[in-house]
């Protein structure tokens, strides 16, 4: 060995290359950590956080709903459309006023009118005598003893189906509709069935009397009036009065009226508009009418000019039944 060889250190030998299986395993491990393990862990973490937040929010909402006081059904109903409620109340008040005005003008002030307390007060305000009003309430649960019942929502709630099936089966007049409906009904003292039978008999008697009256040569009538006489649609008090007048005076019937709005078809017409031949005879006719006694004492009025005066003969409601049979 030369000197130069002794002075130079030995170079380390290169390490043997790792086995190819280890290299492959390391590569797969690094790839998995970078591309799968970290993103998957991130996704799991984020998903868990989202689920936790949603669950917490739902719990808070449920607890809030349970603890918050809910509105009553009446409040919910009222809040749906308060304008409709206000309009319904105003309409009901208007119907009461209309009915009270009609009853005061058309119903006999000697009759007893059954009504709820509010309706009775309205009738009294319109001038119907307080002594003729009978209040229907919990203390007085039926309209017996009255001649007329004013049917309102309060009365219908109090009496139910008995109102028309037992106490008052026939409509004299009707105002409005729905819950605010106000009807004026005729009371049936002997019950609804007996009243209907008596009313049917009265219609037959009116028909016969009306057709007889059409044969009187002192009585003329417009076409519609003739049809109403022949059909039994005229009040018996009016028929008896016209028969008495036509026995001595020449009359012309211009028309019959005074059926209440929405009245039952069997309810008779209680007013007649007539002309009398001659001014002197008109005065005699008025004098004759004014000395009559109930139930044949009518309300009378005269209108028109001196040369063409018209006489109105009117009877109050309700119409009595069976007058012809009573003589």
Protein Blocks (a to p, Z undefined) as FASTA:
>chain_A
ZZklmmpccdddddddddfklmmmmmmmmmmmmmmmmmmmmmmmmmmmmmmmmmmmmmmm
mmmmmmpccddfklmmmmmommlmmmmmmmmmmmmmmmmmmmmmmpcfkbccdddfklmm
mmmmnopafklpccddfklmcfehiabdcddfklmmmnmmmlmmmmmmccfbdedehjll
ccdddddfkojklmmmmmmmmmmmmmmmmmmmmmpmkbccdfklmmmmmnopacfklmmm
mmmmmmmpccddfbdehiaehiafklccfbdcdddehjklmmmmmmmmmmpccfkbccdd
dedjfklccddddddddddehklmnZZ
